[in-house]
Amino acid sequence: MYLTGGATAVLLGWRDSTIDADILFEPERDVLYRALPRLKDELQLNVEIVSPAHFIPELPDWRERSLPIERVGRVGFYHYDPYSQALSKIERGHPQDLGDVEQFIARQLVEPGRLRELFEAIAPRLHRYPAVDPPSFRKRLDEALRGR
């Protein structure tokens, strides 16, 4: 199971709380989806099945860059690739998202030069995401990495 967004920010310590938990199961299992309503009630937290790849093209080798959290039985828990998270947050451009990008960089979970390389790797596929304006995305990336 991969955690992303606010769940990553809370567990890695730069936010105190989140209003939802964004998760991705791989492989998808019906039993996990069936357990979500109970989990949402127990945690009193909205749970969304979403990952950065729902908003921007999947980055090469994202699984290898995902950060292990722990293993419980046969289930491994990971933070979804910080580079994927950072680029999807830059694309959105919300102040809290940009703050998260700053934290990824400050905590050395994301290296600015590599982030730019990965953006270039997905740029040719951005046309498959009609909500994304590639020139605006590139400009937000440049702004987020200004001086780095």
Secondary structure, DSSP 8 states (H G I E B T S, - for coil): -EEETHHHHHHTTS-S--SEEEEE-SS--HHHHHHHHHHHHHHT-EEEE--GGGTS---TTHHHHSEEEEEETTEEEEE--HHHHHHHHHHH--HHHHHHHHHHHHTTSS-HHHHHHHHHHHGGGGGG-TT--HHHHHHHHHHHTTT-
